[in-house]
Amino acid sequence: LAAHPVRIEAPIPGKSLVGIEVPNSTKATVGLGGLLSAHEWSANGKPLLAALGRDITGAPHYVNVAKMPHALIAGATGSGKSVAMHALITSLLYRNGPNQLRFIMVDPKRVELTMYNGIPHLLTPVITDPKKAILSLKWAAKEMERRYNILEAEQVRDVESYHKTVYEPAKKDDVDEMPEALPYIIIVIDELADIMQSYPRELEASIVRLAQMSRAVGIHLVLSTQRPSVNVITGLIKANVPTRVALQVASQIDSRTILDGSGAETLLGAGDMLYLSSDMQKPVRLQGAWVAEGEVKKIAQYIKSHNAGDLNAIDMGGSGIMVADAGDAIGLASMREDDDIDDDLYLDAKAAVEEAGRASTSYLQRKLKIGYSRAARLMDVLEAKGIIGAQDGSKPREVLSSAGSASVSEDEDETF
């Protein structure tokens, strides 16, 4: 009874028993290699199968990313969060070539995911800038809409049906006009809190939009954070990301933020995790798979050396993002120059001043419900883009590019 910490499972799911989990004093490492060589792994033909770890009985545990369909990984520093992400990414790389699976990786810390730079699976080199991360999520939303148009035209429900009924038969018959391959896209964000500090509203809106609709078109989100607070993991994000992986956290409050229940605060760290999916009533305890940093680098180097020349990175100019170009493979080419605006409300501000015919900082504050500094910054952007004229004392600025009427009524003019 002196063991610490003891975790009580009451009752054990599916049994009329109470379980008491006592940590083993002799620790054993769960290697990723053992999971990838197991019969359960080789016998399962799902393309997005990933190895998580082993449960308390020693049985291997795998997860189909296509069924998750989005995951949130959270835990304190040193709990094994980054290793869990590397294990998931490496599992997917083992199963899929760049024609079947593509990644968008966001790593504000610049040290975890950048080792994957250069592999042909990346749609763009690992993104380290929060602004470019928001742009990549916007591109993913546009790609989602484009894919839905393709599925509608082919009269299929999801990407899996599209591959089985449209792409694979065309590939087997070697037709002249091959349909688009539509590879799966996994968006991996290593530290949600860092981007949330810079663009909270834009990040939440982009994640929620993708999480609500992108499963059917083969786009999946894997989010992680070491700050499991309600400011980072908001209610909307939690409601739309059903799969949670909780590693050791500092308090019961943090555990409830991730899992809506306690338990993660009593974990041992070093990959000890609670896994909860949408089809589970209670989380299952796992020891996460371990993969060393050197092994990840060797895998990335092997993939790069055996796919040389397949993909080339090209600069997309105005977007400032390097894009992987593979002929008919997808890229971030749909980013327009207008997308490279530091504020997500730019288009709303532009429409507001064009409709009114005059522009002022106070008007944008009231119209968009924002603070003075943000409204002033939007005015500077509108002036730089040639939408409004230069400042003339305290008078409202003239709108040079007007979509609506060029004048306002006397009552409207008084509101500026």
Buried (B, 14 or more C-beta within 10 A) or exposed (E): EEEEEEBEBEEEEEEEEEBEBEBEEEEEEBBBEBBBEBEEBEEEEBBBBBBBBBBBEEEBBBBBBBBBBBBBBBBBEEBBBBBBBBBBBBBBBBBBBBBBBBBBBBBBEEEBBBBBBBBBBBBBBBBBBBBBBBBBBBBBBBBBEBBBEBBEEEEBEBBBBBBEEBBEEBEEEEEEEEBBBBBBBBBBBBBBBBBBBBBEEBBBBBBBBBBEBBBBBBBBBBBBBBBBBEEBBBEBBBEBBBBBBBBBBBEBEBBBBBBEBBBBBBBBBBBBBBBBBEEEEBBBBBBBBBBEEEBBEEBBEEBBEEBEEBBEBEEBEEBBBBBBBBEEBBBBEBBEEEBBBEBBBBEBBBEBBBBBBBBBBEBBBEBBEBEEEBBEBBBEBBBEBEBBBEBEEEEBBBBBEBEBEEEBEEEEEEBB
